[in-house]
Amino acid sequence: VRLVGGSRCSGRLEMLHNQTWMSVCDAAFDQQDAEVVCRELDCGAPVQVLGAAAFGKGDAQMWTQEIQCRGNESQIHFCPSSPSRENNCSYDSDVGL
């Protein structure tokens, strides 16, 4: 997991999947998911979850799984996920933290 287009602890969220960096859709991304990402990156508590490509639009593939963290996981990859029910994921909806 990494944050792009900002600083070490803020930016557009990307996840590594099968050796490919992917932008994350903001459709179901919430505060609990953000807490896990910030913990994984050793960045403390998240200040705000941003959508609408607040840190610019990505050009990587789009991660369209809905991440469903409980908030206590050590890494985002340990969180359950399922196929997104949203069909409107685009680079205009990249998650930012």
MIZA-999645 format. One record per atom (N, C-alpha, C, O): residue number from 1; atom name; x, z, y. Coordinates in nm, 2 decimals. Each point is the difference from the previous one (the first is absolute). Layout:
N
NODE     k    a       c1       c3       c2
NODE   NUM   CA        X        Z        Y
...
! end
This chain:
97
NODE     k    a       c1       c3       c2
NODE     1    N     0.09     0.00    -0.12
NODE     1   CA    -0.09     0.00     0.12
NODE     1    C     0.09     0.00     0.12
NODE     1    O     0.11     0.06     0.00
NODE     2    N    -0.15    -0.13     0.11
NODE     2   CA     0.07     0.00     0.12
NODE     2    C    -0.09    -0.03     0.12
NODE     2    O    -0.11    -0.05    -0.02
NODE     3    N     0.16     0.08     0.14
NODE     3   CA    -0.07    -0.02     0.12
NODE     3    C     0.08    -0.10     0.08
NODE     3    O     0.12     0.01     0.02
NODE     4    N    -0.19    -0.12     0.03
NODE     4   CA     0.07    -0.11     0.06
NODE     4    C    -0.06    -0.02     0.15
NODE     4    O    -0.12     0.03     0.02
NODE     5    N     0.21    -0.07     0.07
NODE     5   CA    -0.05    -0.03     0.13
NODE     5    C    -0.01     0.12     0.10
NODE     5    O    -0.06    -0.02     0.10
NODE     6    N     0.11     0.13    -0.14
NODE     6   CA    -0.01     0.12     0.08
NODE     6    C     0.13     0.08     0.00
NODE     6    O     0.10    -0.05     0.04
NODE     7    N    -0.11     0.17    -0.09
NODE     7   CA     0.12     0.08    -0.02
NODE     7    C     0.00     0.05    -0.15
NODE     7    O    -0.07    -0.05    -0.08
NODE     8    N     0.16     0.14     0.05
NODE     8   CA     0.01     0.05    -0.13
NODE     8    C    -0.13     0.06    -0.06
NODE     8    O    -0.03    -0.01    -0.11
NODE     9    N    -0.04     0.07     0.20
NODE     9   CA    -0.12     0.07    -0.04
NODE     9    C    -0.13    -0.05     0.06
NODE     9    O    -0.10     0.06     0.00
NODE    10    N     0.11    -0.18     0.06
NODE    10   CA    -0.13    -0.07     0.04
NODE    10    C     0.02    -0.15    -0.01
NODE    10    O     0.11    -0.05     0.02
NODE    11    N    -0.22    -0.02    -0.05
NODE    11   CA     0.01    -0.14    -0.02
NODE    11    C    -0.11    -0.05    -0.09
NODE    11    O    -0.08     0.07    -0.05
NODE    12    N     0.09    -0.20     0.02
NODE    12   CA    -0.09    -0.07    -0.09
NODE    12    C     0.04     0.04    -0.15
NODE    12    O     0.12    -0.01    -0.03
NODE    13    N    -0.21     0.05    -0.05
NODE    13   CA     0.03     0.05    -0.13
NODE    13    C     0.01    -0.12    -0.10
NODE    13    O    -0.08    -0.09     0.00
NODE    14    N     0.19     0.09    -0.07
NODE    14   CA     0.02    -0.10    -0.11
NODE    14    C     0.04     0.08    -0.13
NODE    14    O     0.07     0.10     0.01
NODE    15    N    -0.12    -0.16    -0.12
NODE    15   CA     0.03     0.06    -0.13
NODE    15    C     0.08    -0.10    -0.09
NODE    15    O    -0.03    -0.12     0.01
NODE    16    N     0.12     0.17    -0.09
NODE    16   CA     0.07    -0.09    -0.09
NODE    16    C    -0.07    -0.01    -0.13
NODE    16    O    -0.03     0.10    -0.06
NODE    17    N    -0.01    -0.22     0.02
NODE    17   CA    -0.07    -0.02    -0.13
NODE    17    C     0.06    -0.12    -0.07
NODE    17    O     0.01    -0.11     0.06
NODE    18    N     0.04     0.13    -0.18
NODE    18   CA     0.07    -0.11    -0.07
NODE    18    C     0.11    -0.07     0.08
NODE    18    O     0.01    -0.12     0.01
NODE    19    N     0.07     0.21     0.06
NODE    19   CA     0.11    -0.05     0.08
NODE    19    C    -0.04    -0.08     0.12
NODE    19    O     0.08    -0.08     0.05
NODE    20    N    -0.20     0.09    -0.01
NODE    20   CA    -0.05    -0.07     0.12
NODE    20    C    -0.07     0.10     0.10
NODE    20    O    -0.08     0.08    -0.04
NODE    21    N     0.13    -0.09     0.16
NODE    21   CA    -0.06     0.09     0.11
NODE    21    C    -0.14    -0.06     0.03
NODE    21    O    -0.02    -0.12     0.03
NODE    22    N    -0.08     0.21    -0.02
NODE    22   CA    -0.14    -0.04     0.03
NODE    22    C    -0.06     0.09     0.11
NODE    22    O     0.02     0.12     0.00
NODE    23    N    -0.09    -0.19     0.09
NODE    23   CA    -0.07     0.07     0.11
NODE    23    C    -0.12     0.07    -0.07
NODE    23    O    -0.05    -0.04    -0.10
NODE    24    N     0.01     0.15     0.16
NODE    24   CA    -0.11     0.08    -0.05
NODE    24    C    -0.13    -0.01     0.09
NODE    24    O     0.01     0.01     0.12
NODE    25    N    -0.12    -0.04    -0.18
NODE    25   CA    -0.12    -0.02     0.07
NODE    25    C    -0.06     0.13     0.04
NODE    25    O     0.01     0.10    -0.07
NODE    26    N    -0.06    -0.09     0.19
NODE    26   CA    -0.06     0.12     0.06
NODE    26    C    -0.14     0.04    -0.05
NODE    26    O    -0.05     0.10     0.04
NODE    27    N    -0.01    -0.18    -0.12
NODE    27   CA    -0.14     0.01    -0.04
NODE    27    C    -0.04     0.14    -0.05
NODE    27    O    -0.10     0.05     0.04
NODE    28    N     0.18     0.01    -0.13
NODE    28   CA    -0.03     0.13    -0.05
NODE    28    C     0.11     0.10     0.01
NODE    28    O     0.00     0.11    -0.06
NODE    29    N     0.10    -0.14     0.14
NODE    29   CA     0.12     0.08     0.02
NODE    29    C    -0.04     0.12     0.09
NODE    29    O    -0.06    -0.03     0.11
NODE    30    N     0.08     0.15    -0.15
NODE    30   CA    -0.04     0.12     0.08
NODE    30    C     0.11     0.10     0.02
NODE    30    O     0.11    -0.02    -0.03
NODE    31    N    -0.15     0.13     0.09
NODE    31   CA     0.09     0.11     0.03
NODE    31    C     0.08     0.05    -0.12
NODE    31    O     0.12     0.02     0.01
NODE    32    N    -0.19     0.00    -0.12
NODE    32   CA     0.07     0.05    -0.12
NODE    32    C     0.11    -0.10    -0.05
NODE    32    O     0.10     0.04    -0.04
NODE    33    N    -0.13    -0.17     0.05
NODE    33   CA     0.10    -0.10    -0.04
NODE    33    C     0.12     0.01     0.09
NODE    33    O     0.11    -0.01    -0.04
NODE    34    N    -0.14     0.02     0.17
NODE    34   CA     0.10     0.01     0.10
NODE    34    C     0.09     0.12    -0.02
NODE    34    O     0.12     0.00     0.02
NODE    35    N    -0.18     0.12    -0.06
NODE    35   CA     0.08     0.12    -0.02
NODE    35    C     0.10    -0.03    -0.11
NODE    35    O     0.11     0.05     0.01
NODE    36    N    -0.15    -0.12    -0.12
NODE    36   CA     0.09    -0.02    -0.11
NODE    36    C     0.12    -0.10     0.05
NODE    36    O     0.11     0.03    -0.03
NODE    37    N    -0.14    -0.13     0.10
NODE    37   CA     0.10    -0.09     0.05
NODE    37    C     0.10     0.07     0.09
NODE    37    O     0.12    -0.01    -0.02
NODE    38    N    -0.17     0.09     0.11
NODE    38   CA     0.09     0.08     0.09
NODE    38    C     0.08     0.10    -0.07
NODE    38    O     0.12     0.02     0.03
NODE    39    N    -0.17     0.04    -0.13
NODE    39   CA     0.07     0.09    -0.09
NODE    39    C     0.11    -0.07    -0.07
NODE    39    O     0.12     0.04    -0.01
NODE    40    N    -0.15    -0.16    -0.05
NODE    40   CA     0.09    -0.08    -0.07
NODE    40    C     0.12    -0.04     0.09
NODE    40    O     0.12    -0.01    -0.05
NODE    41    N    -0.15    -0.02     0.17
NODE    41   CA     0.11    -0.05     0.10
NODE    41    C     0.06     0.12     0.07
NODE    41    O     0.09    -0.02     0.09
NODE    42    N    -0.13     0.14    -0.12
NODE    42   CA     0.06     0.12     0.06
NODE    42    C    -0.02     0.00     0.15
NODE    42    O     0.09     0.02     0.08
NODE    43    N    -0.22    -0.05    -0.04
NODE    43   CA    -0.03    -0.02     0.14
NODE    43    C    -0.10     0.11     0.05
NODE    43    O    -0.04    -0.01     0.11
NODE    44    N     0.01     0.11    -0.19
NODE    44   CA    -0.09     0.10     0.05
NODE    44    C    -0.14    -0.04    -0.01
NODE    44    O    -0.03    -0.10    -0.08
NODE    45    N    -0.06     0.16     0.15
NODE    45   CA    -0.14    -0.03    -0.01
NODE    45    C    -0.03    -0.13     0.08
NODE    45    O     0.06    -0.01     0.11
NODE    46    N    -0.15    -0.07    -0.15
NODE    46   CA    -0.04    -0.12     0.07
NODE    46    C    -0.07     0.04     0.13
NODE    46    O    -0.09     0.09     0.00
NODE    47    N     0.11    -0.16     0.11
NODE    47   CA    -0.07     0.02     0.12
NODE    47    C    -0.13    -0.07     0.01
NODE    47    O    -0.10     0.05     0.04
NODE    48    N     0.11    -0.18    -0.09
NODE    48   CA    -0.12    -0.08     0.01
NODE    48    C     0.01    -0.12    -0.10
NODE    48    O     0.11    -0.05    -0.02
NODE    49    N    -0.22     0.01    -0.04
NODE    49   CA    -0.01    -0.12    -0.08
NODE    49    C    -0.05    -0.11     0.09
NODE    49    O    -0.11     0.02     0.05
NODE    50    N     0.18    -0.13    -0.04
NODE    50   CA    -0.04    -0.11     0.08
NODE    50    C    -0.03    -0.12    -0.08
NODE    50    O     0.06    -0.02    -0.10
NODE    51    N    -0.16    -0.05     0.14
NODE    51   CA    -0.03    -0.13    -0.06
NODE    51    C     0.02    -0.11     0.10
NODE    51    O     0.06     0.01     0.10
NODE    52    N    -0.12    -0.12    -0.13
NODE    52   CA     0.00    -0.12     0.09
NODE    52    C     0.13    -0.04     0.04
NODE    52    O     0.03    -0.04     0.11
NODE    53    N     0.07     0.05    -0.20
NODE    53   CA     0.14    -0.05     0.02
NODE    53    C     0.06     0.05     0.13
NODE    53    O     0.05    -0.07     0.08
NODE    54    N    -0.06     0.20    -0.07
NODE    54   CA     0.05     0.07     0.13
NODE    54    C     0.15    -0.02     0.01
NODE    54    O     0.05     0.00     0.12
NODE    55    N     0.02    -0.02    -0.23
NODE    55   CA     0.15    -0.03     0.01
NODE    55    C     0.03    -0.14    -0.03
NODE    55    O     0.11    -0.03    -0.05
NODE    56    N    -0.20    -0.06     0.08
NODE    56   CA     0.02    -0.14    -0.03
NODE    56    C    -0.05    -0.04    -0.13
NODE    56    O    -0.02     0.08    -0.09
NODE    57    N     0.00    -0.21     0.07
NODE    57   CA    -0.05    -0.06    -0.12
NODE    57    C     0.11    -0.02    -0.10
NODE    57    O     0.11    -0.05     0.04
NODE    58    N    -0.13     0.09    -0.17
NODE    58   CA     0.10    -0.03    -0.10
NODE    58    C     0.00    -0.15    -0.04
NODE    58    O    -0.10    -0.07     0.03
NODE    59    N     0.20     0.03    -0.10
NODE    59   CA     0.00    -0.13    -0.06
NODE    59    C     0.03     0.00    -0.15
NODE    59    O     0.02    -0.10    -0.06
NODE    60    N    -0.02     0.22     0.01
NODE    60   CA     0.01     0.02    -0.15
NODE    60    C    -0.13    -0.02    -0.07
NODE    60    O    -0.10    -0.01     0.07
NODE    61    N     0.10     0.01    -0.20
NODE    61   CA    -0.13     0.00    -0.07
NODE    61    C    -0.08     0.13     0.04
NODE    61    O     0.06     0.10     0.05
NODE    62    N    -0.19    -0.10    -0.08
NODE    62   CA    -0.08     0.11     0.04
NODE    62    C    -0.03     0.08    -0.12
NODE    62    O    -0.05    -0.05    -0.11
NODE    63    N     0.07     0.18     0.12
NODE    63   CA    -0.04     0.10    -0.11
NODE    63    C    -0.14     0.03     0.02
NODE    63    O    -0.04     0.06     0.10
NODE    64    N    -0.05    -0.10    -0.19
NODE    64   CA    -0.14     0.01     0.01
NODE    64    C    -0.06     0.11    -0.09
NODE    64    O    -0.12     0.01     0.00
NODE    65    N     0.20     0.07    -0.06
NODE    65   CA    -0.05     0.11    -0.08
NODE    65    C    -0.04     0.12     0.10
NODE    65    O     0.07     0.02     0.10
NODE    66    N    -0.18     0.04    -0.13
NODE    66   CA    -0.04     0.12     0.08
NODE    66    C     0.08     0.12    -0.06
NODE    66    O    -0.02     0.04    -0.11
NODE    67    N     0.10     0.02     0.20
NODE    67   CA     0.08     0.11    -0.04
NODE    67    C    -0.09     0.13     0.02
NODE    67    O    -0.07     0.01     0.10
NODE    68    N     0.07     0.08    -0.20
NODE    68   CA    -0.09     0.11     0.00
NODE    68    C     0.08     0.13    -0.02
NODE    68    O    -0.02     0.07    -0.10
NODE    69    N     0.11    -0.03     0.19
NODE    69   CA     0.08     0.12    -0.01
NODE    69    C    -0.09     0.12     0.01
NODE    69    O    -0.10     0.00     0.08
NODE    70    N     0.14     0.11    -0.14
NODE    70   CA    -0.06     0.13     0.02
NODE    70    C     0.07     0.07     0.12
NODE    70    O    -0.06     0.09     0.06
NODE    71    N     0.18    -0.13    -0.03
NODE    71   CA     0.08     0.05     0.11
NODE    71    C     0.11     0.09    -0.04
NODE    71    O     0.09     0.04     0.08
NODE    72    N    -0.08    -0.01    -0.21
NODE    72   CA     0.11     0.09    -0.05
NODE    72    C     0.10    -0.07    -0.08
NODE    72    O     0.10     0.06    -0.05
NODE    73    N    -0.11    -0.19     0.03
NODE    73   CA     0.10    -0.08    -0.07
NODE    73    C     0.13    -0.01     0.07
NODE    73    O     0.00     0.01     0.13
NODE    74    N     0.11    -0.03    -0.20
NODE    74   CA     0.13    -0.01     0.06
NODE    74    C     0.03    -0.14     0.05
NODE    74    O     0.09    -0.02     0.09
NODE    75    N    -0.15    -0.08    -0.16
NODE    75   CA     0.03    -0.14     0.04
NODE    75    C    -0.14    -0.07    -0.01
NODE    75    O    -0.08     0.03    -0.08
NODE    76    N     0.07    -0.14     0.16
NODE    76   CA    -0.12    -0.08     0.00
NODE    76    C    -0.03    -0.06    -0.13
NODE    76    O    -0.12    -0.03    -0.04
NODE    77    N     0.22    -0.01    -0.04
NODE    77   CA    -0.01    -0.06    -0.13
NODE    77    C    -0.07     0.09    -0.10
NODE    77    O    -0.04    -0.05    -0.11
NODE    78    N     0.04     0.18     0.13
NODE    78   CA    -0.06     0.09    -0.09
NODE    78    C    -0.15     0.02     0.03
NODE    78    O    -0.07     0.06    -0.08
NODE    79    N     0.02    -0.12     0.19
NODE    79   CA    -0.14     0.01     0.03
NODE    79    C    -0.08    -0.10    -0.08
NODE    79    O     0.04    -0.11    -0.02
NODE    80    N    -0.16     0.15    -0.02
NODE    80   CA    -0.09    -0.10    -0.07
NODE    80    C    -0.03    -0.12     0.10
NODE    80    O    -0.01     0.02     0.12
NODE    81    N    -0.02    -0.13    -0.18
NODE    81   CA    -0.04    -0.11     0.09
NODE    81    C    -0.10    -0.09    -0.09
NODE    81    O     0.00     0.01    -0.12
NODE    82    N    -0.08    -0.09     0.19
NODE    82   CA    -0.09    -0.09    -0.06
NODE    82    C    -0.02    -0.12     0.08
NODE    82    O     0.04     0.00     0.12
NODE    83    N    -0.09    -0.11    -0.18
NODE    83   CA    -0.02    -0.12     0.08
NODE    83    C    -0.09     0.03     0.12
NODE    83    O    -0.09     0.07    -0.01
NODE    84    N     0.13    -0.13     0.12
NODE    84   CA    -0.07     0.02     0.13
NODE    84    C    -0.14    -0.06    -0.01
NODE    84    O    -0.03    -0.11    -0.05
NODE    85    N    -0.07     0.19     0.11
NODE    85   CA    -0.14    -0.05     0.01
NODE    85    C    -0.01    -0.09     0.12
NODE    85    O    -0.11    -0.06     0.02
NODE    86    N     0.21     0.07     0.07
NODE    86   CA    -0.01    -0.08     0.13
NODE    86    C     0.06    -0.13    -0.03
NODE    86    O     0.11    -0.02    -0.06
NODE    87    N    -0.17    -0.08     0.11
NODE    87   CA     0.05    -0.14    -0.01
NODE    87    C     0.06    -0.05     0.13
NODE    87    O     0.03    -0.12     0.02
NODE    88    N    -0.03     0.21     0.08
NODE    88   CA     0.05    -0.05     0.13
NODE    88    C     0.14     0.05     0.04
NODE    88    O     0.03     0.01     0.12
NODE    89    N     0.05     0.01    -0.22
NODE    89   CA     0.14     0.04     0.03
NODE    89    C     0.08    -0.13     0.05
NODE    89    O    -0.01    -0.10    -0.07
NODE    90    N     0.07     0.12     0.18
NODE    90   CA     0.09    -0.10     0.05
NODE    90    C     0.11     0.07     0.08
NODE    90    O     0.00     0.12     0.00
NODE    91    N     0.09    -0.20     0.05
NODE    91   CA     0.11     0.06     0.08
NODE    91    C    -0.05     0.06     0.13
NODE    91    O     0.08     0.08     0.06
NODE    92    N    -0.20    -0.10    -0.02
NODE    92   CA    -0.06     0.07     0.11
NODE    92    C    -0.03     0.14    -0.04
NODE    92    O    -0.04     0.08     0.09
NODE    93    N     0.04    -0.05    -0.21
NODE    93   CA    -0.04     0.14    -0.05
NODE    93    C     0.11     0.07    -0.07
NODE    93    O    -0.03     0.09    -0.08
NODE    94    N     0.15    -0.12     0.12
NODE    94   CA     0.12     0.08    -0.05
NODE    94    C     0.00     0.14     0.04
NODE    94    O    -0.04     0.03     0.12
NODE    95    N     0.07     0.06    -0.21
NODE    95   CA     0.00     0.15     0.03
NODE    95    C     0.13     0.03     0.08
NODE    95    O     0.11    -0.06    -0.03
NODE    96    N    -0.13     0.14     0.13
NODE    96   CA     0.12     0.06     0.07
NODE    96    C    -0.01     0.15     0.01
NODE    96    O    -0.11     0.06     0.00
NODE    97    N     0.22     0.00     0.00
NODE    97   CA     0.01     0.15     0.01
NODE    97    C     0.09     0.03     0.11
NODE    97    O     0.02     0.12     0.03
! end
